[in-house]
Amino acid sequence: MDNKSIHIGNYVRQNIKDNGGTLADIARKAGISKERFNNWCNKDDWYVKDLFTISQASGIDFVKIFCQPEEGEQDTKVVLHIEIEKSKANDVLKYIKDKQLYSILKNKENSQTK
């Protein structure tokens, strides 16, 4: 898919509808107002954190769709900044570890230091 020629908001809106969801339902699950989510869907430039929020609420991995390097592009490092309440830190770390992200990152780190 050529991500550069896709209107992100329209793509998100259409995929949610195609999967039987409504903007109001996804906004509620994401903890944002329907109006705010509708504003996001009218934009063609999204923050990764907003894509992540909607991915979590909808079950559609928009981050993977829009944040993967295109074929032929070099892999680059991405800094992922997550702001969470301190009380939820262990839950988030457990989720990351359960989903094996921790192992993937650790293995890359080990292979680079050898």
C-alpha positions as CSV (number, residue, x, y, z in Angstrom):
1,M,0.0,0.0,0.0
2,D,1.3,3.5,-0.9
3,N,0.7,5.2,2.5
4,K,1.7,8.6,1.1
5,S,-1.3,8.8,-1.2
6,I,-3.9,7.8,1.5
7,H,-5.9,10.3,3.5
8,I,-5.3,8.9,7.0
9,G,-8.6,10.1,8.5
10,N,-10.7,8.8,5.7
11,Y,-8.9,5.5,5.8
12,V,-9.4,5.1,9.5
13,R,-13.1,6.1,9.3
14,Q,-13.8,3.7,6.4
15,N,-12.0,0.7,8.0
16,I,-13.9,1.2,11.2
17,K,-17.2,1.2,9.3
18,D,-16.1,-1.7,7.1
19,N,-15.5,-3.7,10.3
20,G,-19.0,-2.9,11.7
21,G,-17.9,-0.2,14.1
22,T,-19.2,3.3,14.6
23,L,-17.2,6.4,15.3
24,A,-19.2,7.0,18.4
25,D,-18.5,3.5,19.8
26,I,-14.7,3.7,19.0
27,A,-14.6,7.2,20.6
28,R,-16.2,5.9,23.7
29,K,-13.8,3.0,23.9
30,A,-10.9,5.3,23.4
31,G,-12.1,7.7,26.1
32,I,-12.4,10.7,23.8
33,S,-15.5,12.7,22.6
34,K,-17.2,11.8,19.3
35,E,-16.5,15.3,18.1
36,R,-12.8,15.0,18.8
37,F,-12.6,11.7,17.0
38,N,-14.5,13.1,14.1
39,N,-12.0,16.0,13.9
40,W,-9.2,13.5,13.8
41,C,-10.9,11.7,10.9
42,N,-11.1,14.9,9.0
43,K,-7.3,15.3,9.2
44,D,-4.6,13.7,7.0
45,D,-1.9,14.0,9.6
46,W,-2.1,12.0,12.8
47,Y,0.1,11.7,15.8
48,V,1.3,8.1,16.3
49,K,-0.1,8.2,19.8
50,D,-3.6,8.9,18.3
51,L,-3.3,6.1,15.8
52,F,-2.3,3.8,18.7
53,T,-5.3,5.0,20.8
54,I,-7.7,4.3,18.0
55,S,-6.0,1.0,17.1
56,Q,-6.5,-0.2,20.7
57,A,-10.1,0.9,20.8
58,S,-11.0,-0.5,17.3
59,G,-8.9,-3.6,17.2
60,I,-7.4,-2.5,13.9
61,D,-3.7,-2.0,13.9
62,F,-3.5,1.4,12.2
63,V,0.0,1.9,13.6
64,K,1.3,-1.1,11.7
65,I,-0.4,0.1,8.6
66,F,1.0,3.6,8.6
67,C,4.2,3.3,10.5
68,Q,6.0,0.5,8.7
69,P,8.8,1.3,6.3
70,E,7.7,0.8,2.7
71,E,9.5,-1.8,0.6
72,G,13.0,-0.8,-0.2
73,E,13.2,1.8,2.6
74,Q,15.8,1.3,5.3
75,D,14.7,0.3,8.8
76,T,15.1,3.1,11.2
77,K,14.9,3.4,14.9
78,V,11.7,5.0,16.3
79,V,11.5,6.5,19.7
80,L,8.2,5.5,21.3
81,H,7.2,7.9,24.1
82,I,4.3,6.6,26.2
83,E,2.8,8.7,29.0
84,I,0.8,6.7,31.5
85,E,-0.3,7.1,35.1
86,K,2.4,5.7,37.4
87,S,-0.1,3.2,38.9
88,K,-0.5,1.6,35.4
89,A,3.2,1.3,34.6
90,N,3.5,-2.4,35.7
91,D,0.4,-3.3,33.7
92,V,1.8,-1.7,30.6
93,L,5.2,-3.4,31.0
94,K,3.5,-6.7,31.6
95,Y,1.5,-6.2,28.4
96,I,4.6,-5.4,26.4
97,K,6.4,-8.4,27.8
98,D,3.4,-10.7,27.2
99,K,3.2,-9.6,23.6
100,Q,6.9,-10.4,23.2
101,L,8.0,-6.9,22.3
102,Y,10.5,-7.0,25.2
103,S,12.1,-10.2,23.7
104,I,12.3,-8.8,20.3
105,L,14.0,-5.6,21.4
106,K,16.3,-7.5,23.8
107,N,17.4,-9.9,21.1
108,K,18.2,-7.1,18.7
109,E,20.1,-5.4,21.5
110,N,22.1,-8.5,22.2
111,S,22.9,-9.2,18.5
112,Q,24.2,-5.6,18.1
113,T,26.6,-5.8,21.0
114,K,28.2,-9.1,19.8
